[in-house]
Amino acid sequence: MINDRLRELADMLAEHVPAPVVEDLLTYVRVDEAEIGLQSLCDVLSDEEEPLTPAEIELIHELGEALGLSANRIEQVDELRIEG
């Protein structure tokens, strides 16, 4: 279930985030390291200041909560929200 939702997130991000970032997430999913993959994704998105849709941010929060990640790791993407 979580891995399916992570793949859904990857599909959403693939439309506007550099391919290597999305591939890294999928690699972590394939090796059953979803927590590390989502943490890494949040760090990269924040560092690179990749704009995110509200739906993408919502899904990241949902997945972070489901995986038990620290709120600080996930909340860093909130500032990347595309208004509109």
DSSP file (Angstrom, degrees, kcal/mol; ACC not computed):
  #  RESIDUE AA STRUCTURE BP1 BP2  ACC     N-H-->O    O-->H-N    N-H-->O    O-->H-N    TCO  KAPPA ALPHA  PHI   PSI    X-CA   Y-CA   Z-CA
    1    1 A M     >        0   0    0      0, 0.0     4,-2.0     0, 0.0     5,-0.2   0.000 360.0 360.0 360.0 -53.5    0.0    0.0    0.0
    2    2 A I  H  >  +     0   0    0      1,-0.2     4,-2.5     2,-0.2     5,-0.2   0.925 360.0  51.1 -61.7 -44.6    2.7    2.6    1.0
    3    3 A N  H  > S+     0   0    0      1,-0.2     4,-2.2     2,-0.2    -1,-0.2   0.879 108.2  52.4 -62.3 -36.6    4.9    1.6   -1.9
    4    4 A D  H  > S+     0   0    0      2,-0.2     4,-1.9     1,-0.2    -1,-0.2   0.906 110.3  47.9 -63.8 -40.6    2.0    2.0   -4.3
    5    5 A R  H  X S+     0   0    0     -4,-2.0     4,-2.3     2,-0.2    -2,-0.2   0.861 109.9  52.8 -69.1 -35.2    1.3    5.5   -2.9
    6    6 A L  H  X S+     0   0    0     -4,-2.5     4,-2.4     2,-0.2    -1,-0.2   0.889 108.7  49.8 -65.9 -38.2    5.1    6.3   -3.2
    7    7 A R  H  X S+     0   0    0     -4,-2.2     4,-2.3     2,-0.2    -2,-0.2   0.881 108.6  53.2 -66.3 -36.7    4.9    5.2   -6.9
    8    8 A E  H  X S+     0   0    0     -4,-1.9     4,-2.1     2,-0.2    -2,-0.2   0.919 109.3  48.7 -61.8 -43.8    1.9    7.5   -7.3
    9    9 A L  H  X S+     0   0    0     -4,-2.3     4,-2.7     1,-0.2    -2,-0.2   0.917 109.2  52.9 -61.0 -43.8    3.9   10.3   -5.9
   10   10 A A  H  X S+     0   0    0     -4,-2.4     4,-2.1     1,-0.2    -2,-0.2   0.902 108.0  51.1 -59.0 -42.1    6.8    9.5   -8.2
   11   11 A D  H  < S+     0   0    0     -4,-2.3     4,-0.5     2,-0.2    -1,-0.2   0.903 111.1  48.2 -62.1 -41.2    4.4    9.6  -11.2
   12   12 A M  H >< S+     0   0    0     -4,-2.1     3,-0.9     1,-0.2    -2,-0.2   0.927 114.7  44.9 -63.9 -45.2    3.1   13.0  -10.1
   13   13 A L  H >X S+     0   0    0     -4,-2.7     4,-3.0     1,-0.2     3,-2.1   0.793  96.9  74.4 -70.9 -28.7    6.6   14.4   -9.6
   14   14 A A  T 3< S+     0   0    0     -4,-2.1    -1,-0.2     1,-0.3    -2,-0.2   0.712  85.4  67.3 -59.9 -20.1    7.9   12.9  -12.9
   15   15 A E  T <4 S+     0   0    0     -3,-0.9    -1,-0.3    -4,-0.5    -2,-0.2   0.717 125.7   0.9 -73.8 -20.1    6.0   15.6  -14.8
   16   16 A H  T <4 S+     0   0    0     -3,-2.1    -2,-0.2    -4,-0.2    -1,-0.1   0.491 108.8  86.5-147.7  -6.3    8.2   18.4  -13.5
   17   17 A V  S  < S-     0   0    0     -4,-3.0     5,-0.1    -5,-0.1    -1,-0.1  -0.807  89.6 -89.1-101.0 142.9   11.0   17.2  -11.2
   18   18 A P    >>  -     0   0    0      0, 0.0     4,-1.3     0, 0.0     3,-1.1  -0.184  37.1-120.9 -51.8 138.4   14.3   16.0  -12.7
   19   19 A A  H 3> S+     0   0    0      1,-0.3     4,-2.8     2,-0.2     5,-0.2   0.830 107.9  60.0 -53.2 -41.5   14.3   12.4  -13.5
   20   20 A P  H 3> S+     0   0    0      0, 0.0     4,-2.1     0, 0.0    -1,-0.3   0.854 103.2  53.2 -60.3 -32.0   17.2   11.4  -11.3
   21   21 A V  H <> S+     0   0    0     -3,-1.1     4,-1.6     2,-0.2    -2,-0.2   0.927 112.4  43.5 -66.1 -44.6   15.3   12.6   -8.2
   22   22 A V  H  X S+     0   0    0     -4,-1.3     4,-2.2     1,-0.2    -1,-0.2   0.900 112.4  53.1 -67.8 -41.2   12.3   10.5   -9.1
   23   23 A E  H  X S+     0   0    0     -4,-2.8     4,-2.3     1,-0.2    -1,-0.2   0.879 104.9  55.2 -62.9 -38.2   14.5    7.5   -9.9
   24   24 A D  H  X S+     0   0    0     -4,-2.1     4,-2.1    -5,-0.2    -1,-0.2   0.928 107.9  49.2 -60.4 -44.0   16.2    7.7   -6.5
   25   25 A L  H  X S+     0   0    0     -4,-1.6     4,-2.0     1,-0.2    -2,-0.2   0.942 111.8  48.3 -59.3 -47.5   12.8    7.5   -4.8
   26   26 A L  H  X S+     0   0    0     -4,-2.2     4,-2.4     1,-0.2    -1,-0.2   0.840 107.8  55.8 -64.4 -33.3   11.8    4.5   -6.9
   27   27 A T  H  X S+     0   0    0     -4,-2.3     4,-1.5     2,-0.2    -1,-0.2   0.930 107.6  48.4 -64.0 -45.2   15.1    2.8   -6.1
   28   28 A Y  H  <>S+     0   0    0     -4,-2.1     5,-3.0     1,-0.2    -2,-0.2   0.886 110.5  51.9 -62.0 -37.9   14.5    3.1   -2.4
   29   29 A V  H ><5S+     0   0    0     -4,-2.0     3,-1.6     1,-0.2    -2,-0.2   0.925 107.1  53.1 -63.1 -44.1   11.0    1.8   -2.8
   30   30 A R  H 3<5S+     0   0    0     -4,-2.4    -1,-0.2     1,-0.3    -2,-0.2   0.817 111.0  46.0 -62.6 -30.9   12.4   -1.3   -4.7
   31   31 A V  T 3<5S-     0   0    0     -4,-1.5    -1,-0.3    -5,-0.1    -2,-0.2   0.153 118.1-109.6-100.5  20.3   14.8   -2.1   -1.9
   32   32 A D  T < 5S+     0   0    0     -3,-1.6    -3,-0.2     1,-0.1     3,-0.1   0.866  83.9 121.9  57.4  42.3   12.2   -1.7    0.8
   33   33 A E     >< +     0   0    0     -5,-3.0     4,-2.5    -6,-0.1     5,-0.2  -0.360  20.7 147.5-124.1  50.3   13.7    1.5    2.2
   34   34 A A  H  >  +     0   0    0      1,-0.2     4,-2.6     2,-0.2     5,-0.2   0.857  69.1  55.2 -57.5 -39.8   10.6    3.7    1.8
   35   35 A E  H  > S+     0   0    0      1,-0.2     4,-2.4     2,-0.2    -1,-0.2   0.943 111.1  43.5 -60.3 -48.6   11.4    5.8    4.9
   36   36 A I  H  > S+     0   0    0      1,-0.2     4,-2.8     2,-0.2     5,-0.2   0.900 113.0  54.0 -63.6 -40.6   14.9    6.7    3.6
   37   37 A G  H  X S+     0   0    0     -4,-2.5     4,-2.4     1,-0.2    -2,-0.2   0.915 110.9  43.9 -61.0 -44.5   13.6    7.4    0.1
   38   38 A L  H  X S+     0   0    0     -4,-2.6     4,-2.5     2,-0.2    -1,-0.2   0.899 114.0  50.4 -70.7 -39.5   10.9    9.8    1.3
   39   39 A Q  H  X S+     0   0    0     -4,-2.4     4,-2.3    -5,-0.2    -2,-0.2   0.943 113.2  46.2 -59.7 -47.5   13.4   11.6    3.7
   40   40 A S  H  X S+     0   0    0     -4,-2.8     4,-2.7     1,-0.2     5,-0.2   0.908 110.9  52.8 -61.9 -43.2   15.9   11.9    0.9
   41   41 A L  H  X S+     0   0    0     -4,-2.4     4,-3.0    -5,-0.2     5,-0.3   0.936 109.4  48.4 -58.8 -47.9   13.2   13.1   -1.5
   42   42 A C  H  X S+     0   0    0     -4,-2.5     4,-2.3     1,-0.2    -1,-0.2   0.906 111.8  50.1 -60.5 -42.3   12.1   15.9    0.9
   43   43 A D  H  X S+     0   0    0     -4,-2.3     4,-2.9     2,-0.2    -1,-0.2   0.938 113.9  44.2 -61.4 -47.5   15.7   17.0    1.4
   44   44 A V  H  X S+     0   0    0     -4,-2.7     4,-2.9     2,-0.2     5,-0.2   0.930 112.9  50.5 -65.7 -45.9   16.4   17.2   -2.3
   45   45 A L  H  X>S+     0   0    0     -4,-3.0     5,-2.1    -5,-0.2     4,-0.6   0.911 115.1  44.2 -59.1 -42.0   13.2   18.9   -3.2
   46   46 A S  H ><5S+     0   0    0     -4,-2.3     3,-0.6    -5,-0.3    -2,-0.2   0.930 114.3  48.3 -68.0 -46.4   13.8   21.5   -0.4
   47   47 A D  H 3<5S+     0   0    0     -4,-2.9    -2,-0.2     1,-0.2    -1,-0.2   0.893 118.5  40.3 -60.9 -40.7   17.5   22.0   -1.4
   48   48 A E  H 3<5S-     0   0    0     -4,-2.9    -1,-0.2    -5,-0.2    -2,-0.2   0.505 105.0-131.2 -87.4  -5.4   16.7   22.4   -5.0
   49   49 A E  T <<5 -     0   0    0     -4,-0.6    -3,-0.2    -3,-0.6    -4,-0.1   0.906  35.7-177.5  53.2  47.5   13.6   24.5   -4.3
   50   50 A E      < -     0   0    0     -5,-2.1    -1,-0.2    -6,-0.2     2,-0.1  -0.636  26.8-121.1 -75.0 124.5   11.4   22.4   -6.6
   51   51 A P        -     0   0    0      0, 0.0     2,-0.3     0, 0.0    30,-0.2  -0.426  31.6-162.5 -68.2 142.1    7.9   23.8   -6.7
   52   52 A L  B     -a   81   0A   0     28,-2.8    30,-2.8    25,-0.2   -39,-0.0  -0.942  16.2-121.5-127.6 147.2    5.2   21.4   -5.6
   53   53 A T     >  -     0   0    0     -2,-0.3     4,-2.3    28,-0.2     5,-0.2  -0.430  32.5-110.2 -77.4 159.4    1.4   21.3   -6.1
   54   54 A P  H  > S+     0   0    0      0, 0.0     4,-2.5     0, 0.0     5,-0.2   0.876 120.3  54.8 -57.3 -36.6   -0.8   21.2   -3.1
   55   55 A A  H  > S+     0   0    0      2,-0.2     4,-2.1     1,-0.2     5,-0.2   0.890 107.7  48.8 -65.2 -38.7   -1.8   17.6   -4.0
   56   56 A E  H  > S+     0   0    0      2,-0.2     4,-2.4     1,-0.2    -1,-0.2   0.920 112.4  47.8 -66.2 -43.6    1.9   16.5   -4.0
   57   57 A I  H  X S+     0   0    0     -4,-2.3     4,-2.4     2,-0.2    -2,-0.2   0.913 110.9  51.5 -64.0 -42.5    2.5   18.2   -0.6
   58   58 A E  H  X S+     0   0    0     -4,-2.5     4,-2.5     1,-0.2    -1,-0.2   0.914 110.9  47.9 -60.3 -43.4   -0.6   16.6    0.8
   59   59 A L  H  X S+     0   0    0     -4,-2.1     4,-2.7     2,-0.2     5,-0.2   0.892 109.7  52.8 -66.6 -39.4    0.6   13.1   -0.4
   60   60 A I  H  X S+     0   0    0     -4,-2.4     4,-2.7     2,-0.2    -2,-0.2   0.923 111.1  47.1 -60.4 -44.2    4.1   13.7    1.0
   61   61 A H  H  X S+     0   0    0     -4,-2.4     4,-2.4     2,-0.2    -2,-0.2   0.925 112.0  50.2 -63.0 -44.2    2.6   14.6    4.4
   62   62 A E  H  X S+     0   0    0     -4,-2.5     4,-2.2     1,-0.2    -2,-0.2   0.926 114.4  43.9 -59.7 -45.9    0.3   11.5    4.3
   63   63 A L  H  X S+     0   0    0     -4,-2.7     4,-2.2     2,-0.2    -1,-0.2   0.898 111.4  53.7 -68.2 -40.7    3.2    9.2    3.5
   64   64 A G  H  X>S+     0   0    0     -4,-2.7     5,-2.7    -5,-0.2     4,-0.5   0.913 111.1  46.2 -59.9 -43.0    5.5   10.8    6.0
   65   65 A E  H ><5S+     0   0    0     -4,-2.4     3,-0.9     1,-0.2    -1,-0.2   0.923 112.2  50.4 -64.8 -44.4    2.9   10.2    8.7
   66   66 A A  H 3<5S+     0   0    0     -4,-2.2    -1,-0.2     1,-0.3    -2,-0.2   0.835 113.4  46.1 -63.4 -32.7    2.3    6.7    7.6
   67   67 A L  H 3<5S-     0   0    0     -4,-2.2    -1,-0.3    -5,-0.1    -2,-0.2   0.491 113.0-119.1 -89.6  -3.6    6.0    5.9    7.7
   68   68 A G  T <<5 +     0   0    0     -3,-0.9    -3,-0.2    -4,-0.5     2,-0.1   0.796  53.2 164.4  74.0  28.5    6.5    7.6   11.0
   69   69 A L      < -     0   0    0     -5,-2.7    -1,-0.2    -6,-0.2     2,-0.1  -0.428  46.7 -92.1 -77.8 154.6    8.9   10.3    9.8
   70   70 A S    >>  -     0   0    0      1,-0.1     4,-1.2    -2,-0.1     3,-0.7  -0.391  29.8-126.7 -65.0 141.1    9.7   13.3   11.9
   71   71 A A  H 3> S+     0   0    0      1,-0.2     4,-3.2     2,-0.2     3,-0.2   0.849 108.1  60.9 -58.9 -35.6    7.4   16.3   11.1
   72   72 A N  H 3> S+     0   0    0      1,-0.2     4,-0.8     2,-0.2    -1,-0.2   0.870 101.4  52.7 -60.9 -36.9   10.4   18.5   10.6
   73   73 A R  H <4 S+     0   0    0     -3,-0.7    -1,-0.2     1,-0.2    -2,-0.2   0.856 117.6  36.9 -66.8 -34.4   11.6   16.3    7.7
   74   74 A I  H >< S+     0   0    0     -4,-1.2     3,-1.8    -3,-0.2     4,-0.2   0.863 107.4  62.3 -87.4 -39.1    8.3   16.5    6.0
   75   75 A E  H >< S+     0   0    0     -4,-3.2     3,-1.6     1,-0.3     4,-0.4   0.673  83.5  80.4 -65.1 -16.4    7.3   20.1    6.7
   76   76 A Q  T 3< S+     0   0    0     -4,-0.8     3,-0.4     1,-0.3    -1,-0.3   0.734  87.6  57.9 -63.2 -20.0   10.3   21.4    4.9
   77   77 A V  T X  S+     0   0    0     -3,-1.8     3,-1.9     1,-0.2    -1,-0.3   0.632  82.9  84.0 -83.9 -12.2    8.4   20.9    1.6
   78   78 A D  G X  S+     0   0    0     -3,-1.6     3,-1.4     1,-0.3    -1,-0.2   0.853  84.2  58.3 -59.6 -34.5    5.5   23.2    2.7
   79   79 A E  G 3  S+     0   0    0     -4,-0.4    -1,-0.3    -3,-0.4    -2,-0.1   0.579  95.1  66.7 -71.7  -7.9    7.4   26.3    1.5
   80   80 A L  G <  S+     0   0    0     -3,-1.9   -28,-2.8   -29,-0.1    -1,-0.3   0.390  71.4 135.1 -93.0   3.1    7.6   24.8   -2.0
   81   81 A R  B <   -a   52   0A   0     -3,-1.4     2,-0.5   -30,-0.2   -28,-0.2  -0.277  52.5-135.7 -60.6 130.9    3.8   25.1   -2.6
   82   82 A I        -     0   0    0    -30,-2.8     2,-0.3     2,-0.0    -1,-0.1  -0.771  19.6-142.6 -83.3 124.6    2.7   26.4   -5.9
   83   83 A E              0   0    0     -2,-0.5   -30,-0.0     1,-0.2    -1,-0.0  -0.682 360.0 360.0 -86.9 142.5   -0.1   28.9   -5.4
   84   84 A G              0   0    0     -2,-0.3    -1,-0.2     0, 0.0   -31,-0.0   0.438 360.0 360.0 153.7 360.0   -2.8   29.0   -7.9
